[in-house]
Structure formats: structure tokens, C-alpha cells
Amino acid sequence: MIRIKHRGNFSKLTTYLKDIKQSINIRIIEKYANEGVAALAAATPVASGKTANSWYYEIVNNDGKLKLTFNNSNIQNGVPIAVIIQYGHGTRNGGWVEGRDYINPSIRPVFDKITNEIWREVTRK
């Protein structure tokens, strides 16, 4: 049997983590959110340009937890066009249009930049 004992508390760690949480500025997220929208618009295959111009982001701050989502408002007959371009779709005559992975390669560098900048903020303290 393994037994672990400790004395003290985690108050210094808790304080440190609270300080880090406060230091992550929403402007950092907004900067990269705009960059992400631009990257998605540039990478979206263009027929009419409507899907490419329909990208937007949402930032939700819920009790200090930031959530960034990228969305596309081009929906035709209840079908999100950006999704069927990404994953493919069936046709009326039973055919299949193969999807094109354009979202992941375009947004990955933006997520990497967000991660790197937040890490710099966290380790700067």
C-alpha cells in the first residue's frame, strides 16, 4: 500500500493560477479571431463568394473561461454550406460530391499563434 501525507495548502498555486487567468486579455483572442475569419474566408472555395464572406466568430466569456468559435452564416434550406464543402454531400441524382478539407489547414496556424501568445503571457509572470 502507498500512503502519501502532506502539510500545508495550495494557496500560492491557487493565487498564481488566478493571476494567470486574469492576464489573458480578451483583446489577444479578438486579434486572432479576426485573423481566423480572414484565413477561413481566403481558404473557402469560391463559387459565388457567399460562403467565404459569411464567416464570423463568437467569443463567450463564462465565469472567466473564454470560448472562441468560428461560424458560417451561409445556410441554404437548413444546410450549412461550409460544412458540406468541407465534408462532401450527396446530389439529387444519387451522386456524391467529395468534400475538401479547407477549414483545418487554414485555421490551424491561427490556433498555434493563439497558443503561443497565451503561453508567453502565462510564463511572463
C-alpha positions in Angstrom: 0.0 0.0 0.0 1.2 3.5 -0.8 0.4 6.3 1.7 1.0 10.0 0.9 1.0 12.7 3.5 1.4 16.4 3.0 1.2 19.5 5.1 0.2 23.0 4.0 -2.1 24.1 1.3 -2.1 25.2 -2.3 -2.8 28.9 -1.7 0.3 30.1 -3.6 -0.6 27.9 -6.6 -4.2 29.0 -6.5 -3.2 32.7 -6.4 -0.7 32.1 -9.3 -3.4 30.4 -11.4 -5.9 33.2 -10.7 -3.4 35.8 -11.7 -2.7 33.9 -15.0 -6.4 33.7 -15.7 -6.7 37.4 -15.3 -3.7 38.2 -17.5 -5.2 36.5 -20.6 -6.6 39.6 -22.3 -9.7 39.2 -24.5 -8.0 41.5 -27.0 -5.5 38.8 -27.7 -8.3 36.4 -28.6 -10.1 39.1 -30.7 -7.0 39.8 -32.7 -6.6 36.1 -33.6 -10.3 35.7 -34.1 -10.3 38.3 -36.8 -7.2 36.7 -38.3 -9.1 33.3 -38.2 -12.1 34.8 -40.1 -9.7 36.2 -42.7 -7.9 32.9 -43.1 -11.2 31.0 -43.4 -12.6 33.4 -46.0 -9.4 33.2 -48.0 -9.4 29.4 -48.0 -13.1 28.9 -48.7 -13.7 27.6 -52.2 -15.4 30.4 -54.2 -18.4 29.9 -56.5 -20.4 32.9 -55.6 -18.3 34.1 -52.7 -21.3 34.0 -50.3 -19.8 31.2 -48.1 -16.4 32.9 -48.0 -18.0 36.2 -46.9 -20.2 34.6 -44.3 -17.5 33.6 -41.7 -17.7 35.2 -38.3 -16.6 34.5 -34.8 -18.1 34.5 -31.3 -16.3 34.9 -28.0 -18.1 33.8 -24.9 -16.7 34.7 -21.5 -18.4 32.5 -19.0 -17.0 32.9 -15.4 -13.5 33.6 -16.7 -13.5 30.9 -19.3 -13.1 32.1 -22.8 -14.6 30.2 -25.7 -13.8 31.1 -29.3 -16.0 29.6 -32.0 -15.9 30.2 -35.8 -19.2 30.1 -37.6 -20.6 30.5 -41.1 -24.0 32.0 -41.7 -24.5 30.7 -45.2 -27.3 28.2 -44.7 -29.4 27.0 -47.7 -32.5 25.0 -47.0 -31.3 24.3 -43.5 -27.9 23.0 -44.8 -24.7 24.8 -43.7 -22.8 25.2 -46.9 -19.4 25.5 -45.3 -19.9 22.0 -43.8 -20.9 20.3 -47.0 -18.0 21.9 -48.8 -15.7 20.5 -46.0 -17.2 17.0 -45.7 -18.9 16.4 -49.0 -22.6 15.8 -49.9 -25.0 13.7 -51.9 -26.6 15.0 -55.1 -30.2 14.8 -56.2 -29.4 12.1 -58.7 -27.7 9.9 -56.1 -24.1 11.0 -56.8 -21.6 12.2 -54.3 -19.5 15.4 -54.3 -16.3 14.7 -52.4 -15.5 17.2 -49.6 -12.5 19.4 -49.5 -10.6 19.9 -46.2 -10.1 23.6 -46.3 -11.1 24.6 -42.7 -8.5 22.7 -40.7 -5.4 23.7 -42.7 -6.5 27.4 -42.8 -7.3 27.7 -39.1 -4.5 25.5 -37.6 -1.8 28.3 -37.8 -4.2 30.7 -36.1 -4.7 28.3 -33.2 -1.0 27.8 -33.0 -0.5 31.6 -32.7 -3.1 31.8 -30.0 -1.5 29.0 -28.1 2.0 30.6 -28.4 0.9 34.1 -27.4 -1.1 32.9 -24.4 1.8 30.7 -23.3 4.1 33.8 -23.5 1.5 35.7 -21.3 1.4 32.9 -18.8 5.1 32.4 -18.5 5.8 36.1 -18.4 4.6 36.4 -14.8 
